[in-house]
């Protein structure tokens, strides 16, 4: 069990207990453990029981529950609450933005037991008179449900990639299959994968027979040239069977996108390389094919080894799990020359934001570490953008940071005009250097506030402000499609991990792939600058 599997179990336990109106202190402790586990970089399976108990909030009872999950794959307490709760209600609890107390009211007062029933009730206006609801809440619930139904089968790239590995192992054991490769969204490394797709060289009747024998898959159906099948974990999978002489052309076609594929004829080729050669084209890696133009020079795209610094990292001073020293050691070992510490600003109380006193402590520690360490540590901040577009802290204190990432974390329900104005004002602020997670989206969670992209980019260009491409697999914000218009205006992109732990610094790797998809070059990537040049940029 990975840390995130364990976190999901404690998160579900907390939600179920809240649904059943249990002891709030216990609920809080399970929520905290879920939060801790999801941020913790070190796999808990590699920690001794003493190390585990040294973690904040992990006492005897919780440590015991973790051991149960590891040894039996389930937790007794959680199973008890699951048995008390209809399946459909458990699913409703997983939809982001509809909390347990609302689910309870819907279940107990209206007798609703599934997401489909709840959607009906909203359309029939039945939530309006429910205590604590009203027409605005009903509208909001309907919006959350629609988002849920629209993205039901989708998954984040990182999860899709992990699951794909399991499926590849299972398929590669079949006698009917002689080659298996990823294709479609998965091969193009889309941030959200709509369906898991594989291409195989296989004997089709034999393959169908073998799939039926496997416990890991259900409901195999062959429609024209593709086999649709469901994994027991619930994921829909498409398998394209083909022959060795046709493999290259079929792999190209199923990888997509159509616009890229259209440059090639329909003759059979055994490999993609042969196809590119026949049509006299440079080989374009799959994840770059979405925007690839005929004269694209792929050697110019930004590479991991060109990234010199890490710019958006949270330490234990605010809501991160590691000390500044631990973060610096990891950044150095990963090959970075500088590390920008950007904890939360003081108004972000929920994230343990830093007041002046604690900032001074942090700066003293950074200065001391900089005297010995090989990785230069920069005094940065993730400064909250207030409701009116101003920044947190007084001017004098704020001017002492070496760089400022300005981000929106609160009052995120805004229309396009409000959101754009708020961001433009923050971009025009003399202390802003980078806009953090510019749209606030959480992939598969919420779509983020609507903004006028052209106005934001123009403001960045006019004020020498860079945009973040947040490399967390669940954000990938800004979207890769924004990169080309940013480059056109001379706006730099910062590939930022927004790391809550040292290991999360490595998510920059996902960001590099995403940046390549958007055709980013090193020249336009902010953290490809040396520390001195980066600081020059920040002094504008
Ligand atoms: Zn943030």
Boltz pocket constraint, residues with backbone or C-beta under 6 A from the ligand:
constraints:
  - pocket:
      binder: B
      contacts: [[A, 382], [A, 407], [A, 408], [A, 409], [A, 436], [A, 437]]
      max_distance: 6.0
